Amino acid sequence: MQFLQQFGFPIFLPIFIIVGCLLARNRYKENSSREKTVEDFFERERRANSTRKQDVSHLDYIALDLNALPMGKIQDEVLMDCERTLTDLSQKQILNLSHMSNTDLKLEYGAANLDFLSQCDENYHILSQTLLNYGMRASELNHIQEAIAILEYASSLHIDSSKIYLLLARLYSEAGTPEKISDIEASLNAMDESFRSYVLNHLESCHIDG
């Protein structure tokens, strides 16, 4: 360092040069990684858009059974609106495809099926929200058994809305049947691991409260 100072070089100049080189190298690696990610995305999109249309008639469509619900039993505008929506959905194709991106759908089933499958997925989300609203409203009106019937039906369809299962557990506890919470846990076994773990962690408090 004394040698460098004799020739007028700042004492920290070599350190700055080394740090600058390291930063430049890291930026290069980050840029290269970003470019590779973008290239991979467009390559997947290219393959997805060229995938031929596949048969989707065998998919696990949800068939609504309106007889399993307390349709028309309670005169309330909110409930009646939910029932109209459910009646309309019962005539449509319903699929839960939330775990797949549009690119995934095109790669798996062909680009020509994307609009149809997207609509099926949208119907699923409408169904999920409608069943939750239906059960919540029945509960608010103190029609507990009807609310339980609605939420149990949603559970049988494995609807992935945590609020449905948590509300059902609370109603079981309030109705003096906390042992039925184990039925919810059994239903969750058929669902995604992360979703199941999330709901089960919250259900533990229902057991304690019950």
VOBA-1610 file (N, C-alpha, C; in pm, whole numbers, padded with zeros to 5 digits, always signed):
BEGIN
Met+00082-00120+00000Met+00000+00000+00000Met+00086+00126+00000Gln+00198+00123+00074Gln+00288+00238+00077Gln+00345+00263-00062Phe+00373+00153-00134Phe+00426+00166-00269Phe+00326+00240-00359Leu+00197+00204-00347Leu+00095+00269-00428Leu+00080+00416-00391Gln+00092+00444-00260Gln+00078+00583-00216Gln+00190+00669-00270Gln+00311+00610-00285Gln+00426+00686-00337Gln+00399+00734-00479Phe+00319+00658-00554Phe+00291+00697-00693Phe+00155+00768-00706Gly+00098+00807-00593Gly-00025+00887-00598Gly-00152+00808-00609Phe-00146+00676-00590Phe-00268+00594-00596Phe-00339+00599-00461Pro-00472+00617-00459Pro-00547+00610-00332Pro-00529+00471-00272Ile-00519+00466-00140Ile-00489+00340-00073Ile-00600+00236-00092Phe-00725+00282-00110Phe-00836+00187-00123Phe-00872+00155-00268Leu-00796+00209-00364Leu-00829+00186-00505Leu-00833+00038-00542Pro-00736-00047-00501Pro-00742-00189-00537Pro-00868-00258-00483Ile-00907-00218-00360Ile-01027-00278-00301Ile-01151-00240-00382Phe-01157-00113-00423Phe-01270-00068-00505Phe-01277-00144-00637Ile-01161-00168-00697Ile-01157-00239-00825Ile-01208-00382-00809Ile-01163-00448-00701Ile-01206-00588-00677Ile-01356-00594-00653Val-01406-00503-00566Val-01549-00501-00538Val-01629-00472-00664Gly-01579-00379-00745Gly-01647-00345-00870Gly-01655-00463-00964Cys-01546-00540-00971Cys-01544-00658-01058Cys-01644-00763-01009Leu-01648-00782-00876Leu-01742-00879-00820Leu-01887-00839-00846Leu-01916-00710-00829Leu-02051-00662-00854Leu-02089-00678-01000Ala-01996-00647-01089Ala-02021-00661-01232Ala-02046-00807-01269Arg-01970-00897-01207Arg-01987-01041-01233Arg-02124-01088-01186Asn-02166-01041-01068Asn-02298-01080-01016Asn-02410-01027-01104Arg-02393-00902-01151Arg-02495-00845-01239Arg-02505-00925-01368Tyr-02391-00967-01419Tyr-02389-01046-01543Tyr-02463-01178-01523Lys-02437-01243-01407Lys-02503-01371-01378Lys-02653-01352-01363Glu-02694-01242-01294Glu-02837-01215-01275Glu-02905-01189-01408Asn-02839-01110-01493Asn-02897-01079-01624Asn-02909-01204-01709Ser-02805-01289-01703Ser-02808-01413-01780Ser-02920-01504-01732Ser-02938-01510-01599Ser-03044-01593-01542Ser-03181-01541-01583Arg-03197-01407-01582Arg-03323-01346-01622Arg-03353-01376-01768Glu-03250-01361-01853Glu-03267-01387-01995Glu-03305-01533-02020Lys-03244-01624-01943Lys-03276-01767-01957Lys-03420-01794-01916Thr-03466-01728-01809Thr-03604-01745-01763Thr-03702-01698-01869Val-03672-01582-01929Val-03759-01527-02033Val-03760-01620-02155Glu-03642-01669-02192Glu-03634-01761-02306Glu-03712-01888-02281Asp-03702-01941-02159Asp-03776-02064-02124Asp-03927-02039-02130Phe-03968-01921-02082Phe-04111-01890-02084Phe-04164-01886-02226Phe-04094-01815-02314Phe-04141-01804-02452Phe-04134-01937-02526Glu-04038-02021-02489Glu-04030-02153-02550Glu-04148-02239-02507Arg-04185-02232-02378Arg-04302-02307-02330Arg-04429-02254-02397Glu-04439-02122-02410Glu-04555-02064-02476Glu-04563-02108-02622Arg-04447-02114-02690Arg-04446-02157-02829Arg-04497-02300-02840Arg-04447-02388-02752Arg-04491-02527-02755Arg-04637-02539-02716Ala-04680-02457-02618Ala-04819-02461-02573Ala-04914-02420-02686Asn-04878-02315-02757Asn-04965-02266-02864Asn-04970-02359-02984Ser-04873-02449-02994Ser-04874-02544-03106Ser-04925-02682-03065Thr-04965-02696-02937Thr-05019-02825-02891Thr-05157-02848-02950Arg-05179-02965-03003Arg-05307-02997-03066Arg-05417-03016-02962Lys-05538-02990-03003Lys-05654-03001-02915Lys-05670-03144-02865Gln-05686-03157-02733Gln-05700-03289-02671Gln-05846-03310-02626Asp-05880-03436-02603Asp-06012-03469-02552Asp-06022-03432-02405Val-06119-03348-02370Val-06135-03305-02231Val-06265-03358-02170Ser-06329-03451-02236Ser-06457-03502-02187Ser-06441-03588-02062His-06319-03638-02039His-06294-03729-01927His-06254-03656-01799Leu-06243-03525-01802Leu-06197-03451-01685Leu-06298-03460-01570Asp-06252-03429-01450Asp-06332-03447-01329Asp-06425-03328-01306Tyr-06527-03318-01391Tyr-06623-03208-01379Tyr-06708-03226-01253Ile-06746-03114-01195Ile-06832-03116-01077Ile-06977-03113-01122Ala-07052-03213-01080Ala-07195-03219-01110Ala-07273-03177-00985Leu-07345-03067-00994Leu-07418-03016-00878Leu-07547-03094-00857Asp-07573-03131-00731Asp-07697-03195-00693Asp-07775-03096-00607Leu-07866-03025-00668Leu-07941-02922-00597Leu-08032-02982-00490Asn-08064-03110-00501Asn-08148-03175-00401Asn-08075-03190-00267Ala-07943-03176-00269Ala-07865-03186-00145Ala-07865-03055-00067Leu-07926-02952-00124Leu-07927-02819-00063Leu-08069-02779-00021Pro-08080-02693+00078Pro-08213-02649+00127Pro-08275-02544+00035Met-08287-02578-00091Met-08337-02482-00190Met-08482-02444-00161Gly-08509-02314-00155Gly-08644-02263-00141Gly-08704-02275-00002Lys-08629-02320+00095Lys-08684-02342+00229Lys-08687-02215+00314Ile-08603-02118+00279Ile-08597-01994+00357Ile-08623-01877+00262Gln-08719-01794+00297Gln-08753-01679+00215Gln-08664-01561+00252Asp-08560-01545+00176Asp-08464-01435+00199Asp-08402-01401+00065Glu-08395-01275+00033Glu-08350-01234-00100Glu-08206-01277-00129Val-08118-01266-00028Val-07978-01305-00048Val-07970-01455-00076Leu-08041-01534+00003Leu-08041-01679-00018Leu-08101-01715-00153Met-08207-01646-00191Met-08271-01674-00319Met-08180-01640-00435Asp-08101-01535-00419Asp-08005-01498-00523Asp-07897-01606-00536Cys-07851-01658-00422Cys-07754-01768-00425Cys-07814-01890-00494Glu-07939-01919-00466Glu-08005-02035-00526Glu-08021-02019-00676Arg-08048-01898-00721Arg-08057-01874-00866Arg-07922-01898-00932Thr-07817-01852-00867Thr-07682-01872-00922Thr-07648-02021-00928Leu-07681-02094-00822Leu-07652-02237-00818Leu-07733-02313-00922Thr-07857-02273-00943Thr-07941-02335-01045Thr-07879-02314-01183Asp-07831-02194-01207Asp-07765-02163-01335Asp-07637-02244-01351Leu-07559-02256-01244Leu-07434-02331-01251Leu-07458-02480-01273Ser-07570-02530-01226Ser-07598-02673-01241Ser-07611-02715-01387Gln-07628-02617-01476Gln-07639-02645-01619Gln-07507-02623-01692Lys-07400-02595-01615Lys-07272-02562-01678Lys-07163-02661-01638Gln-07054-02658-01713Gln-06937-02740-01683Gln-06852-02668-01579Ile-06811-02741-01477Ile-06737-02680-01366Ile-06611-02762-01338Leu-06496-02694-01332Leu-06368-02758-01303Leu-06283-02668-01216Asn-06212-02728-01123Asn-06115-02651-01045Asn-05979-02666-01111Leu-05936-02561-01179Leu-05808-02563-01250Leu-05713-02455-01197Ser-05737-02411-01074Ser-05660-02301-01017Ser-05513-02336-00999His-05480-02466-00999His-05341-02508-00982His-05263-02504-01113Met-05330-02468-01223Met-05265-02467-01354Met-05269-02327-01414Ser-05158-02287-01475Ser-05153-02159-01546Ser-05213-02179-01685Asn-05235-02069-01757Asn-05286-02079-01893Asn-05189-02158-01982Thr-05060-02137-01961Thr-04960-02212-02039Thr-04970-02360-02009Asp-04986-02395-01880Asp-05002-02536-01842Asp-05124-02597-01911Leu-05233-02523-01911Leu-05356-02574-01972Leu-05338-02599-02121Lys-05271-02508-02187Lys-05250-02524-02332Lys-05157-02641-02362Leu-05053-02656-02281Leu-04960-02768-02299Leu-05029-02902-02278Glu-05119-02907-02180Glu-05184-03032-02143Glu-05301-03066-02235Tyr-05379-02963-02270Tyr-05505-02991-02340Tyr-05518-02924-02477Gly-05419-02844-02514Gly-05424-02778-02643Gly-05477-02636-02633Ala-05420-02547-02713Ala-05458-02406-02709Ala-05605-02385-02743Ala-05661-02471-02828Ala-05800-02455-02871Ala-05899-02477-02756Asn-05855-02541-02649Asn-05943-02566-02534Asn-05932-02460-02425Leu-05843-02364-02443Leu-05815-02269-02334Leu-05938-02190-02291Asp-06012-02135-02385Asp-06129-02054-02350Asp-06232-02137-02275Phe-06257-02259-02324Phe-06355-02345-02260Phe-06312-02380-02117Leu-06186-02419-02100Leu-06137-02458-01967Leu-06131-02339-01872Ser-06098-02223-01925Ser-06097-02102-01842Ser-06237-02071-01790Gln-06338-02093-01874Gln-06475-02071-01831Gln-06517-02173-01726Cys-06473-02298-01743Cys-06501-02401-01642Cys-06440-02363-01507Asp-06320-02310-01511Asp-06252-02269-01388Asp-06322-02149-01326Glu-06366-02055-01409Glu-06440-01939-01359Glu-06570-01984-01292Asn-06637-02083-01351Asn-06759-02138-01291Asn-06730-02197-01154Tyr-06614-02260-01141Tyr-06576-02318-01011Tyr-06562-02209-00905His-06498-02100-00940His-06477-01993-00843His-06609-01926-00805Ile-06700-01916-00901Ile-06834-01863-00871Ile-06906-01959-00776Leu-06894-02089-00803Leu-06956-02190-00716Leu-06900-02182-00574Ser-06770-02172-00562Ser-06704-02165-00432Ser-06755-02047-00351Gln-06758-01929-00413Gln-06803-01808-00342Gln-06952-01814-00311Thr-07030-01870-00403Thr-07175-01876-00383Thr-07210-01968-00267Leu-07147-02086-00260Leu-07174-02178-00151Leu-07133-02117-00016Leu-07023-02046-00015Leu-06980-01979+00109Leu-07082-01874+00150Asn-07123-01789+00055Asn-07222-01685+00085Asn-07355-01746+00130Tyr-07392-01854+00066Tyr-07518-01925+00096Tyr-07516-01975+00241Gly-07407-02041+00278Gly-07394-02092+00414Gly-07384-01983+00518Met-07308-01879+00487Met-07292-01768+00582Met-07426-01697+00607Arg-07501-01676+00500Arg-07629-01605+00515Arg-07728-01688+00596Ala-07734-01818+00570Ala-07823-01905+00647Ala-07785-01903+00795Ser-07655-01899+00821Ser-07607-01892+00959Ser-07645-01760+01024Glu-07630-01650+00951Glu-07665-01518+01003Glu-07813-01511+01040Leu-07897-01582+00964Leu-08041-01583+00990Leu-08080-01685+01095Asn-07976-01749+01154Asn-07994-01848+01261Asn-08062-01976+01213His-08049-02005+01085His-08094-02134+01030His-07971-02226+01029Ile-07933-02271+01147Ile-07806-02340+01164Ile-07801-02474+01090Gln-07907-02552+01100Gln-07906-02682+01034Gln-07900-02668+00882Glu-07967-02567+00828Glu-07959-02543+00684Glu-07818-02498+00645Ala-07760-02411+00729Ala-07624-02365+00702Ala-07527-02483+00704Ile-07543-02571+00802Ile-07456-02689+00811Ile-07473-02777+00687Ala-07597-02795+00642Ala-07622-02878+00523Ala-07553-02819+00400Ile-07557-02688+00385Ile-07492-02622+00271Ile-07341-02641+00277Leu-07284-02617+00394Leu-07139-02625+00408Leu-07089-02769+00399Glu-07169-02863+00449Glu-07133-03005+00435Glu-07132-03045+00289Tyr-07226-02994+00213Tyr-07229-03025+00070Tyr-07105-02966+00001Ala-07070-02843+00037Ala-06949-02781-00019Ala-06827-02863+00015Ser-06823-02913+00138Ser-06711-02998+00181Ser-06705-03127+00101Ser-06822-03184+00069Ser-06824-03308-00009Ser-06772-03288-00150Leu-06779-03163-00199Leu-06726-03130-00331Leu-06578-03092-00325His-06523-03089-00203His-06383-03051-00181His-06353-02911-00233Ile-06445-02820-00207Ile-06425-02680-00246Ile-06308-02623-00165Asp-06213-02561-00234Asp-06092-02515-00166Asp-06104-02371-00116Ser-06203-02350-00030Ser-06220-02223+00040Ser-06211-02252+00189Ser-06106-02205+00253Ser-06085-02237+00395Ser-06199-02187+00482Lys-06264-02076+00442Lys-06372-02020+00523Lys-06489-02116+00536Ile-06511-02198+00433Ile-06620-02296+00437Ile-06598-02396+00550Tyr-06477-02449+00561Tyr-06447-02552+00660Tyr-06441-02493+00801Leu-06389-02375+00812Leu-06378-02312+00943Leu-06515-02270+00997Leu-06601-02222+00907Leu-06737-02187+00949Leu-06814-02313+00987Leu-06798-02419+00910Leu-06865-02545+00941Leu-06820-02597+01078Ala-06692-02590+01106Ala-06640-02634+01236Ala-06699-02552+01349Arg-06710-02420+01327Arg-06767-02334+01431Arg-06914-02369+01457Leu-06988-02396+01349Leu-07129-02431+01364Leu-07146-02566+01433Tyr-07056-02660+01403Tyr-07060-02788+01475Tyr-07042-02765+01625Ser-06947-02680+01660Ser-06921-02652+01801Ser-07041-02585+01867Glu-07099-02486+01797Glu-07214-02415+01853Glu-07336-02505+01865Ala-07347-02605+01774Ala-07460-02696+01777Ala-07440-02809+01877Gly-07325-02809+01946Gly-07298-02912+02045Gly-07252-03044+01987Thr-07200-03039+01865Thr-07150-03162+01801Thr-07007-03144+01751Pro-06915-03104+01840Pro-06777-03080+01796Pro-06708-03205+01743Glu-06759-03324+01778Glu-06698-03448+01730Glu-06708-03460+01577Lys-06803-03387+01517Lys-06819-03392+01373Lys-06705-03322+01298Ile-06626-03246+01371Ile-06512-03179+01308Ile-06417-03282+01246Ser-06415-03402+01302Ser-06331-03508+01245Ser-06375-03543+01104Asp-06504-03523+01071Asp-06552-03547+00935Asp-06490-03446+00838Ile-06472-03325+00886Ile-06407-03222+00803Ile-06263-03264+00774Glu-06195-03310+00876Glu-06056-03353+00859Glu-06046-03466+00758Ala-06141-03557+00760Ala-06141-03668+00664Ala-06161-03616+00522Ser-06248-03518+00506Ser-06272-03460+00374Ser-06148-03389+00320Leu-06072-03329+00411Leu-05952-03255+00370Leu-05841-03347+00319Asn-05848-03476+00352Asn-05744-03568+00310Asn-05732-03579+00159Ala-05839-03546+00088Ala-05839-03555-00058Ala-05792-03426-00125Met-05747-03331-00044Met-05715-03200-00098Met-05566-03171-00096Asp-05529-03061-00158Asp-05390-03019-00168Asp-05326-03009-00029Glu-05201-03054-00019Glu-05133-03063+00111Glu-05122-02927+00179Ser-05086-02824+00107Ser-05069-02692+00170Ser-05203-02638+00219Phe-05309-02659+00140Phe-05442-02614+00182Phe-05488-02693+00303Arg-05470-02824+00299Arg-05511-02909+00411Arg-05439-02870+00539Ser-05309-02846+00531Ser-05232-02809+00650Ser-05280-02678+00708Tyr-05309-02583+00619Tyr-05356-02452+00665Tyr-05487-02466+00742Val-05583-02539+00685Val-05714-02553+00749Val-05703-02635+00877Leu-05624-02743+00875Leu-05611-02826+00994Leu-05552-02749+01111Asn-05455-02662+01082Asn-05395-02581+01189Asn-05500-02492+01256His-05593-02440+01177His-05697-02354+01232His-05808-02436+01297Leu-05829-02558+01250Leu-05932-02643+01310Leu-05896-02686+01452Glu-05767-02688+01482Glu-05724-02728+01617Glu-05787-02638+01723Ser-05799-02511+01694Ser-05859-02418+01791Ser-06006-02447+01811Cys-06071-02500+01703Cys-06213-02535+01715Cys-06230-02652+01809His-06137-02748+01805His-06140-02860+01898His-06127-02811+02042Ile-06034-02716+02059Ile-06008-02662+02194Ile-06131-02588+02245Asp-06187-02501+02156Asp-06305-02424+02196Asp-06423-02516+02224Gly-06432-02624+02143Gly-06544-02715+02161Gly-06530-02793+02289
//
